[in-house]
Amino acid sequence: MGLSTKPLIIGQSSTETDESPKVFSVRLSTGMFAAASSRGTKYKNVNEDRLVILPQLPLFAVIDGMGGPGDGAKAADILTEELMTIQHPSLNSLMSIQEQVTSRIKQECMTSNSGVCYLICWMENSLLHIYYLGDVKLTLFDNTQNIKWESRDHSLINSWIDSGYLSPEKALHHPQRHIITKALTGNDTPEPDSHHISFETGDRMIAATDGLSDNFTMDEIAEMTKNHSPQESTNMLMQKTITKMQQSHREPWDGILLPKPDNISILIGDLTVQ
């Protein structure tokens, strides 16, 4: 497989229940990556998630739309379209894109709570640059599957975890875990959290929307994916998450059954220092 050069957008065609979503594999100079996105369960009408891979930068984005089936998908598409214009990734260029997204969401989406949570990252030499808003999560593991770094969600539940009020295990089943405290909407343009993390050849990154992290802890994810390639790991996590959601929602969702139905998007990369 040669190095990939074409932009890749995943999630736009996932309008039906995806019990076996396609896993895309991409080989770049910065590593081997695999990605997939699924509507998840029959209780989600559309896929409001998007995955974007821009090999020439290289830049990766995991996007989770909000605002209802139509507007959540529209908001995610707006950010996707604006990211396609980026020439040189930086905080300044990202803030400029955010301003465009805020304006377009306000003009093009119907509901006042439309918006996106996102995580955007790119590699430069041995640095992983990470910017995010909301509860899209990235975890960096070393080659023995120990966690080197993980993002901290902008969510009510995560503030409770940080204070010691709630454990990560109990957070999986808490009815208020969907409440976020920071996102990009049509109302304002918040500055994202930014991190610049050193990585080594052999490190693995896993980035995903909350469809994954609402169902499994990072320790469970690390155990399930160890000794598997990015493509195998992505496929396995997808299947296990979809199965868990389906088993928990045999009857119409009443807002209480857990884990909640959701879209799922996963990006896994085994990194290489250039």
C-alpha positions in Angstrom: 0.0 0.0 0.0 1.4 3.4 -1.1 1.2 6.6 0.9 -2.2 8.2 0.8 -2.6 11.7 -0.6 -6.3 12.2 -1.1 -8.5 13.8 1.6 -10.8 11.3 3.2 -14.2 12.2 4.8 -16.1 9.4 6.6 -19.7 9.5 7.9 -21.6 11.5 5.3 -23.1 8.4 3.7 -24.1 6.6 6.9 -27.8 7.2 6.8 -28.9 3.7 7.6 -28.1 1.4 10.5 -24.5 0.4 10.0 -24.1 -3.0 11.8 -20.8 -3.6 9.9 -19.5 -0.2 8.9 -16.6 0.0 6.5 -13.1 0.5 8.1 -10.8 2.7 6.1 -7.1 2.2 6.3 -4.6 5.0 5.4 -0.8 4.7 5.4 1.0 8.1 5.9 4.6 9.1 6.6 3.5 9.6 10.2 2.1 6.1 10.7 -0.7 3.7 9.9 -4.2 4.8 10.6 -7.7 3.2 10.5 -11.1 4.9 10.8 -14.8 4.1 10.7 -18.1 5.8 11.5 -21.5 4.4 12.2 -25.0 5.6 12.8 -24.9 3.0 15.6 -28.4 1.8 16.4 -31.9 2.1 14.8 -32.8 4.8 17.4 -30.5 7.3 15.7 -32.0 8.4 12.4 -28.8 9.8 10.8 -25.1 9.9 11.5 -24.1 13.3 12.9 -20.5 12.3 13.2 -17.7 13.1 10.7 -14.1 11.9 10.4 -11.7 14.0 8.3 -8.2 12.9 7.2 -6.1 15.4 5.3 -2.9 13.4 4.4 -1.0 16.3 2.9 -0.8 18.2 6.3 -1.3 15.6 7.9 -4.4 16.6 9.9 -7.1 14.5 11.5 -10.5 15.6 12.8 -13.2 13.7 14.7 -16.5 15.7 14.8 -19.7 15.2 16.7 -22.7 17.3 15.5 -25.4 18.5 17.9 -28.8 20.0 17.4 -31.1 17.2 16.2 -30.8 14.8 13.2 -30.8 17.4 10.5 -29.0 20.3 12.1 -26.4 18.1 13.9 -25.4 16.6 10.6 -25.4 20.0 8.9 -23.2 21.6 11.6 -20.7 18.7 11.3 -20.7 19.1 7.5 -20.0 22.9 7.9 -16.9 22.3 10.0 -15.8 19.5 7.6 -16.1 21.9 4.6 -14.2 24.7 6.4 -11.4 22.3 7.4 -10.9 21.4 3.7 -9.7 25.0 3.2 -6.9 24.9 5.7 -3.4 25.4 4.3 -1.1 25.5 7.4 -2.6 24.2 10.7 -2.2 26.4 13.7 -4.3 27.9 16.5 -4.7 31.1 14.4 -6.0 29.2 11.4 -8.2 27.1 13.5 -9.7 30.1 15.2 -10.4 31.7 11.8 -12.2 28.5 10.7 -14.2 28.5 13.9 -15.4 32.1 13.2 -16.6 31.0 9.8 -18.3 27.9 11.3 -20.0 30.0 13.9 -21.4 32.4 11.3 -22.5 29.6 9.0 -24.2 27.6 11.8 -26.2 30.7 12.8 -27.3 31.2 9.2 -27.8 27.7 7.9 -29.0 25.7 10.9 -32.6 25.8 12.2 -32.2 25.2 15.9 -30.5 27.5 18.4 -28.5 24.6 20.1 -26.9 23.4 16.8 -23.2 23.0 16.9 -20.3 20.6 17.1 -17.9 19.0 19.5 -14.6 18.2 17.8 -11.0 17.1 18.2 -8.4 18.2 15.6 -4.8 17.0 15.7 -1.8 17.0 13.4 1.8 15.7 13.6 4.9 17.7 13.3 8.2 15.9 13.7 7.7 14.2 17.1 5.0 16.5 18.4 1.3 15.7 18.3 -0.7 19.0 18.3 -4.2 18.6 19.7 -7.1 21.0 19.8 -10.6 20.2 21.1 -14.0 21.4 22.3 -16.5 19.1 24.0 -16.4 15.4 24.7 -14.6 13.9 21.6 -11.7 12.1 23.3 -8.1 11.3 22.4 -5.8 8.9 24.3 -2.2 8.4 23.5 -0.7 5.0 24.5 2.9 3.8 24.6 3.9 0.6 22.9 3.0 -1.4 26.0 -0.5 0.0 26.1 0.1 2.3 29.1 -1.6 5.7 28.8 0.8 8.5 28.2 -1.8 11.2 27.8 -5.6 11.6 27.5 -7.9 14.6 26.8 -10.2 15.8 29.5 -13.8 16.2 28.4 -15.6 19.5 28.6 -18.6 17.9 30.4 -20.5 18.0 33.6 -19.6 14.4 34.4 -15.9 15.0 33.9 -15.9 17.8 36.4 -17.4 15.4 38.9 -14.8 12.8 38.1 -12.0 15.4 38.5 -13.4 16.4 41.9 -13.6 12.8 43.1 -17.4 12.9 43.3 -17.8 10.2 40.6 -15.7 7.3 39.3 -15.1 6.7 35.6 -16.9 3.4 35.9 -20.0 5.0 37.4 -19.9 7.8 34.8 -20.6 5.2 32.0 -24.1 4.8 33.4 -24.9 8.3 34.7 -28.0 9.9 33.1 -26.4 13.3 32.9 -23.3 12.2 31.0 -24.4 13.9 27.8 -24.3 17.4 29.3 -21.3 19.3 27.8 -19.9 22.5 29.1 -18.0 23.7 25.9 -18.8 23.4 22.2 -18.7 25.4 19.0 -22.2 26.7 18.2 -23.7 29.6 16.3 -23.7 31.8 19.4 -20.0 32.2 20.2 -16.5 31.1 19.3 -14.7 29.6 22.3 -11.0 29.0 22.3 -10.3 25.2 22.3 -8.1 23.4 24.7 -4.7 23.0 23.1 -1.9 20.5 23.9 1.4 19.6 22.3 2.4 16.1 23.2 5.7 14.4 22.4 5.3 10.9 20.8 7.6 8.1 19.8 7.5 5.6 17.1 5.3 2.7 18.2 2.9 4.9 20.2 -0.8 4.5 19.5 -3.5 7.2 19.5 -7.2 6.4 19.8 -9.6 9.3 19.1 -13.4 8.8 19.2 -16.8 10.4 19.7 -18.6 9.7 22.9 -20.5 6.8 21.3 -17.4 4.8 22.2 -16.4 6.4 25.5 -19.9 6.2 26.9 -19.7 2.4 26.6 -16.2 1.4 27.6 -13.5 2.8 29.9 -10.0 3.5 28.4 -8.6 0.5 30.3 -11.2 -1.8 28.7 -10.4 -0.3 25.3 -6.7 -0.8 25.8 -7.2 -4.4 26.8 -9.5 -5.2 23.8 -7.1 -3.7 21.3 -3.7 -4.8 22.5 -1.8 -6.9 19.9 -4.2 -5.9 17.2 -3.6 -3.6 14.2 -5.3 -0.3 13.8 -7.8 -1.8 11.3 -8.5 -4.8 13.5 -8.9 -2.7 16.6 -11.2 -0.2 14.9 -13.4 -3.0 13.6 -13.5 -4.8 16.9 -14.4 -1.7 18.9 -17.1 -0.8 16.4 -18.7 -4.2 16.6 -18.5 -4.4 20.4 -20.0 -0.9 20.8 -22.8 -1.5 18.4 -23.6 -4.9 20.0 -23.7 -3.3 23.5 -26.0 -0.6 22.3 -28.4 -3.0 20.6 -28.6 -5.3 23.5 -29.4 -2.4 25.8 -32.2 -1.1 23.6 -34.4 -3.9 22.5 -37.4 -1.7 23.3 -37.9 2.0 22.2 -35.5 4.2 24.0 -37.2 6.1 26.8 -34.3 8.3 27.8 -33.4 6.1 30.8 -32.1 2.8 29.3 -28.4 2.8 29.3 -26.0 3.0 27.6 -27.7 5.6 25.4 -27.9 5.1 21.7 -25.4 7.2 19.8 -23.4 7.5 16.6 -19.9 6.1 16.8 -16.7 7.3 15.1 -13.3 5.9 15.8 -9.8 6.8 14.6 -6.8 4.7 15.6 -3.2 5.4 14.5 0.1 3.6 15.2 2.5 6.6 15.0 5.9 7.0 13.4 8.3 9.9 14.0 9.4 11.4 10.7 
